[in-house]
Amino acid sequence: MNKIRSIGLKYCGGCNPRYDRVETVRRIRDELGGTIRFVPPDDPGVDSILAVMGCETACADLSAFDGKKIWIITSPGDADVWVAEMKKTL
């Protein structure tokens, strides 16, 4: 039985969103079923962060997460690639 992986979820400030970030995360959660759960990025058990940015500028400050694996999504296409990678590793 696979362990559910906790991933810290960080959204940008949304100053220039070009797509529905919340819907993209909902779709990711649905596609990955019960293999992941999103938690606050400062959760003590988190070693990786999914940063969901609203555009390609990806200007949110991620320096608080130094030392952790950070994946940055700037579009629904990026989310598709990330989901495919997660399916390979989970």
N, CA and C atoms as an extended XYZ file, in Angstrom:
270
Properties=species:S:1:pos:R:3:atomname:S:1:resname:S:1:resid:I:1 pbc="F F F"
N         0.842       -1.192        0.000 N   MET     1
C         0.000        0.000        0.000 CA  MET     1
C         0.878        1.243        0.000 C   MET     1
N         0.609        2.161       -0.903 N   ASN     2
C         1.411        3.378       -1.001 CA  ASN     2
C         1.037        4.371        0.085 C   ASN     2
N         2.042        5.057        0.561 N   LYS     3
C         1.835        6.112        1.542 CA  LYS     3
C         1.367        7.373        0.809 C   LYS     3
N         0.458        8.094        1.430 N   ILE     4
C         0.004        9.356        0.843 CA  ILE     4
C         1.103       10.389        1.038 C   ILE     4
N         1.466       11.052       -0.033 N   ARG     5
C         2.535       12.044        0.001 CA  ARG     5
C         1.953       13.427        0.289 C   ARG     5
N         2.493       14.111        1.296 N   SER     6
C         2.065       15.478        1.627 CA  SER     6
C         2.925       16.467        0.859 C   SER     6
N         2.268       17.362        0.152 N   ILE     7
C         2.964       18.370       -0.646 CA  ILE     7
C         2.461       19.735       -0.217 C   ILE     7
N         3.401       20.625        0.099 N   GLY     8
C         3.033       21.982        0.468 CA  GLY     8
C         2.513       22.725       -0.747 C   GLY     8
N         1.393       23.413       -0.599 N   LEU     9
C         0.780       24.139       -1.710 CA  LEU     9
C         0.906       25.632       -1.476 C   LEU     9
N         1.509       26.303       -2.444 N   LYS    10
C         1.713       27.754       -2.372 CA  LYS    10
C         1.145       28.387       -3.633 C   LYS    10
N         0.236       29.319       -3.450 N   TYR    11
C        -0.284       30.096       -4.575 CA  TYR    11
C         0.446       31.431       -4.629 C   TYR    11
N         0.550       31.977       -5.831 N   CYS    12
C         1.068       33.344       -5.965 CA  CYS    12
C        -0.008       34.310       -5.478 C   CYS    12
N         0.279       35.587       -5.516 N   GLY    13
C        -0.673       36.594       -5.062 CA  GLY    13
C        -1.839       36.827       -6.003 C   GLY    13
N        -1.746       36.314       -7.229 N   GLY    14
C        -2.857       36.428       -8.163 CA  GLY    14
C        -2.996       37.777       -8.839 C   GLY    14
N        -1.905       38.531       -8.922 N   CYS    15
C        -2.001       39.859       -9.513 CA  CYS    15
C        -2.255       39.811      -11.025 C   CYS    15
N        -1.868       38.712      -11.674 N   ASN    16
C        -2.040       38.613      -13.120 CA  ASN    16
C        -2.400       37.173      -13.506 C   ASN    16
N        -3.469       36.619      -12.934 N   PRO    17
C        -3.790       35.224      -13.248 CA  PRO    17
C        -4.328       35.083      -14.670 C   PRO    17
N        -3.757       34.144      -15.400 N   ARG    18
C        -4.203       33.900      -16.772 CA  ARG    18
C        -5.039       32.639      -16.880 C   ARG    18
N        -5.217       31.948      -15.767 N   TYR    19
C        -6.043       30.742      -15.734 CA  TYR    19
C        -6.524       30.559      -14.305 C   TYR    19
N        -7.476       29.659      -14.119 N   ASP    20
C        -8.063       29.413      -12.802 CA  ASP    20
C        -7.138       28.469      -12.024 C   ASP    20
N        -6.332       29.034      -11.162 N   ARG    21
C        -5.346       28.262      -10.397 CA  ARG    21
C        -6.002       27.265       -9.458 C   ARG    21
N        -7.069       27.678       -8.815 N   VAL    22
C        -7.759       26.801       -7.865 CA  VAL    22
C        -8.350       25.600       -8.601 C   VAL    22
N        -8.939       25.819       -9.754 N   GLU    23
C        -9.493       24.716      -10.542 CA  GLU    23
C        -8.374       23.787      -11.004 C   GLU    23
N        -7.226       24.329      -11.361 N   THR    24
C        -6.096       23.495      -11.771 CA  THR    24
C        -5.658       22.588      -10.627 C   THR    24
N        -5.584       23.121       -9.417 N   VAL    25
C        -5.210       22.294       -8.258 CA  VAL    25
C        -6.282       21.246       -7.990 C   VAL    25
N        -7.528       21.593       -8.138 N   ARG    26
C        -8.621       20.633       -7.961 CA  ARG    26
C        -8.479       19.489       -8.977 C   ARG    26
N        -8.159       19.833      -10.207 N   ARG    27
C        -7.976       18.821      -11.253 CA  ARG    27
C        -6.785       17.920      -10.931 C   ARG    27
N        -5.683       18.520      -10.465 N   ILE    28
C        -4.506       17.734      -10.070 CA  ILE    28
C        -4.892       16.740       -8.981 C   ILE    28
N        -5.588       17.228       -7.969 N   ARG    29
C        -6.000       16.374       -6.845 CA  ARG    29
C        -6.867       15.229       -7.354 C   ARG    29
N        -7.792       15.518       -8.254 N   ASP    30
C        -8.666       14.479       -8.800 CA  ASP    30
C        -7.869       13.454       -9.607 C   ASP    30
N        -6.934       13.925      -10.420 N   GLU    31
C        -6.165       13.028      -11.280 CA  GLU    31
C        -5.221       12.125      -10.486 C   GLU    31
N        -4.723       12.617       -9.372 N   LEU    32
C        -3.786       11.829       -8.582 CA  LEU    32
C        -4.480       11.033       -7.481 C   LEU    32
N        -5.797       11.147       -7.425 N   GLY    33
C        -6.563       10.350       -6.471 CA  GLY    33
C        -6.082       10.541       -5.053 C   GLY    33
N        -5.984        9.466       -4.320 N   GLY    34
C        -5.596        9.530       -2.918 CA  GLY    34
C        -4.106        9.376       -2.689 C   GLY    34
N        -3.283        9.651       -3.704 N   THR    35
C        -1.840        9.463       -3.548 CA  THR    35
C        -1.128       10.680       -2.988 C   THR    35
N        -1.779       11.839       -3.058 N   ILE    36
C        -1.185       13.060       -2.500 CA  ILE    36
C        -2.238       13.794       -1.682 C   ILE    36
N        -1.736       14.649       -0.810 N   ARG    37
C        -2.621       15.603       -0.138 CA  ARG    37
C        -1.855       16.907       -0.068 C   ARG    37
N        -2.575       17.979       -0.327 N   PHE    38
C        -1.965       19.296       -0.252 CA  PHE    38
C        -2.136       19.840        1.156 C   PHE    38
N        -1.061       20.391        1.690 N   VAL    39
C        -1.039       20.957        3.032 CA  VAL    39
C        -0.419       22.353        2.945 C   VAL    39
N        -0.536       23.146        3.999 N   PRO    40
C         0.123       24.446        3.984 CA  PRO    40
C         1.628       24.274        3.743 C   PRO    40
N         2.237       25.205        3.028 N   PRO    41
C         3.655       25.048        2.687 CA  PRO    41
C         4.595       25.043        3.888 C   PRO    41
N         4.139       25.556        5.026 N   ASP    42
C         5.000       25.571        6.211 CA  ASP    42
C         4.729       24.381        7.135 C   ASP    42
N         3.941       23.421        6.674 N   ASP    43
C         3.677       22.206        7.449 CA  ASP    43
C         5.012       21.525        7.763 C   ASP    43
N         5.245       21.112        8.998 N   PRO    44
C         6.561       20.571        9.373 CA  PRO    44
C         6.976       19.300        8.632 C   PRO    44
N         6.050       18.504        8.127 N   GLY    45
C         6.410       17.260        7.457 CA  GLY    45
C         6.660       17.385        5.967 C   GLY    45
N         6.585       18.591        5.443 N   VAL    46
C         6.692       18.814        4.000 CA  VAL    46
C         8.150       18.934        3.577 C   VAL    46
N         8.512       18.195        2.530 N   ASP    47
C         9.858       18.351        1.965 CA  ASP    47
C         9.809       18.851        0.535 C   ASP    47
N         8.578       19.038        0.003 N   SER    48
C         8.442       19.578       -1.343 CA  SER    48
C         7.250       20.522       -1.413 C   SER    48
N         7.351       21.464       -2.343 N   ILE    49
C         6.362       22.533       -2.491 CA  ILE    49
C         5.877       22.555       -3.929 C   ILE    49
N         4.567       22.689       -4.114 N   LEU    50
C         4.003       22.961       -5.426 CA  LEU    50
C         3.584       24.417       -5.416 C   LEU    50
N         4.278       25.237       -6.207 N   ALA    51
C         3.988       26.665       -6.299 CA  ALA    51
C         3.157       26.900       -7.556 C   ALA    51
N         1.914       27.300       -7.359 N   VAL    52
C         0.991       27.499       -8.470 CA  VAL    52
C         0.914       28.994       -8.745 C   VAL    52
N         1.516       29.380       -9.862 N   MET    53
C         1.597       30.785      -10.251 CA  MET    53
C         0.568       31.076      -11.340 C   MET    53
N         0.076       32.306      -11.371 N   GLY    54
C        -0.960       32.673      -12.324 CA  GLY    54
C        -0.460       33.028      -13.707 C   GLY    54
N         0.850       33.219      -13.857 N   CYS    55
C         1.401       33.557      -15.164 CA  CYS    55
C         2.869       33.147      -15.215 C   CYS    55
N         3.489       33.299      -16.359 N   GLU    56
C         4.873       32.860      -16.542 CA  GLU    56
C         5.901       33.721      -15.804 C   GLU    56
N         5.498       34.875      -15.300 N   THR    57
C         6.425       35.697      -14.526 CA  THR    57
C         6.854       34.978      -13.256 C   THR    57
N         5.943       34.235      -12.664 N   ALA    58
C         6.221       33.416      -11.472 CA  ALA    58
C         7.018       34.204      -10.431 C   ALA    58
N         6.465       35.327      -10.014 N   CYS    59
C         7.219       36.252       -9.167 CA  CYS    59
C         7.013       36.064       -7.668 C   CYS    59
N         6.227       35.086       -7.253 N   ALA    60
C         6.027       34.877       -5.813 CA  ALA    60
C         7.351       34.528       -5.148 C   ALA    60
N         7.557       35.061       -3.964 N   ASP    61
C         8.785       34.804       -3.205 CA  ASP    61
C         8.730       33.398       -2.614 C   ASP    61
N         9.669       32.576       -3.016 N   LEU    62
C         9.736       31.195       -2.524 CA  LEU    62
C        10.951       30.971       -1.629 C   LEU    62
N        11.616       32.044       -1.230 N   SER    63
C        12.850       31.921       -0.453 CA  SER    63
C        12.627       31.243        0.910 C   SER    63
N        11.419       31.293        1.430 N   ALA    64
C        11.137       30.641        2.713 CA  ALA    64
C        11.227       29.116        2.610 C   ALA    64
N        11.281       28.614        1.395 N   PHE    65
C        11.284       27.170        1.185 CA  PHE    65
C        12.634       26.645        0.703 C   PHE    65
N        13.694       27.439        0.919 N   ASP    66
C        15.038       26.998        0.546 CA  ASP    66
C        15.319       25.637        1.169 C   ASP    66
N        15.933       24.763        0.392 N   GLY    67
C        16.258       23.434        0.871 CA  GLY    67
C        15.177       22.407        0.579 C   GLY    67
N        14.038       22.858        0.095 N   LYS    68
C        12.957       21.946       -0.257 CA  LYS    68
C        12.847       21.884       -1.780 C   LYS    68
N        12.375       20.760       -2.278 N   LYS    69
C        12.109       20.615       -3.700 CA  LYS    69
C        10.922       21.500       -4.030 C   LYS    69
N        11.067       22.365       -5.041 N   ILE    70
C         9.994       23.271       -5.439 CA  ILE    70
C         9.642       23.009       -6.897 C   ILE    70
N         8.373       22.726       -7.139 N   TRP    71
C         7.855       22.620       -8.493 CA  TRP    71
C         7.027       23.867       -8.755 C   TRP    71
N         7.230       24.490       -9.908 N   ILE    72
C         6.493       25.702      -10.252 CA  ILE    72
C         5.583       25.409      -11.437 C   ILE    72
N         4.316       25.715      -11.263 N   ILE    73
C         3.320       25.567      -12.320 CA  ILE    73
C         2.854       26.953      -12.711 C   ILE    73
N         2.926       27.253      -14.011 N   THR    74
C         2.481       28.567      -14.487 CA  THR    74
C         1.355       28.464      -15.512 C   THR    74
N         0.864       27.242      -15.746 N   SER    75
C        -0.207       27.047      -16.722 CA  SER    75
C        -0.829       25.666      -16.535 C   SER    75
N        -2.001       25.445      -17.105 N   PRO    76
C        -2.587       24.109      -17.059 CA  PRO    76
C        -1.680       23.064      -17.720 C   PRO    76
N        -0.948       23.445      -18.756 N   GLY    77
C        -0.016       22.520      -19.403 CA  GLY    77
C         1.092       22.086      -18.458 C   GLY    77
N         1.621       23.033      -17.676 N   ASP    78
C         2.625       22.678      -16.660 CA  ASP    78
C         2.042       21.675      -15.669 C   ASP    78
N         0.778       21.874      -15.311 N   ALA    79
C         0.126       20.971      -14.362 CA  ALA    79
C         0.048       19.561      -14.943 C   ALA    79
N        -0.253       19.458      -16.228 N   ASP    80
C        -0.316       18.145      -16.874 CA  ASP    80
C         1.032       17.436      -16.808 C   ASP    80
N         2.102       18.172      -17.062 N   VAL    81
C         3.447       17.603      -17.006 CA  VAL    81
C         3.757       17.152      -15.586 C   VAL    81
N         3.420       17.975      -14.604 N   TRP    82
C         3.687       17.635      -13.205 CA  TRP    82
C         2.916       16.386      -12.790 C   TRP    82
N         1.650       16.298      -13.182 N   VAL    83
C         0.844       15.124      -12.845 CA  VAL    83
C         1.480       13.868      -13.446 C   VAL    83
N         1.920       13.950      -14.687 N   ALA    84
C         2.557       12.794      -15.336 CA  ALA    84
C         3.812       12.369      -14.574 C   ALA    84
N         4.616       13.339      -14.125 N   GLU    85
C         5.812       13.025      -13.345 CA  GLU    85
C         5.459       12.389      -12.010 C   GLU    85
N         4.436       12.908      -11.362 N   MET    86
C         4.005       12.365      -10.085 CA  MET    86
C         3.519       10.929      -10.240 C   MET    86
N         2.797       10.660      -11.298 N   LYS    87
C         2.288        9.299      -11.534 CA  LYS    87
C         3.442        8.314      -11.700 C   LYS    87
N         4.560        8.774      -12.249 N   LYS    88
C         5.724        7.899      -12.429 CA  LYS    88
C         6.397        7.599      -11.079 C   LYS    88
N         6.371        8.557      -10.167 N   THR    89
C         7.135        8.411       -8.917 CA  THR    89
C         6.307        7.926       -7.732 C   THR    89
N         5.002        7.948       -7.858 N   LEU    90
C         4.163        7.559       -6.717 CA  LEU    90
C         3.855        6.083       -6.732 C   LEU    90
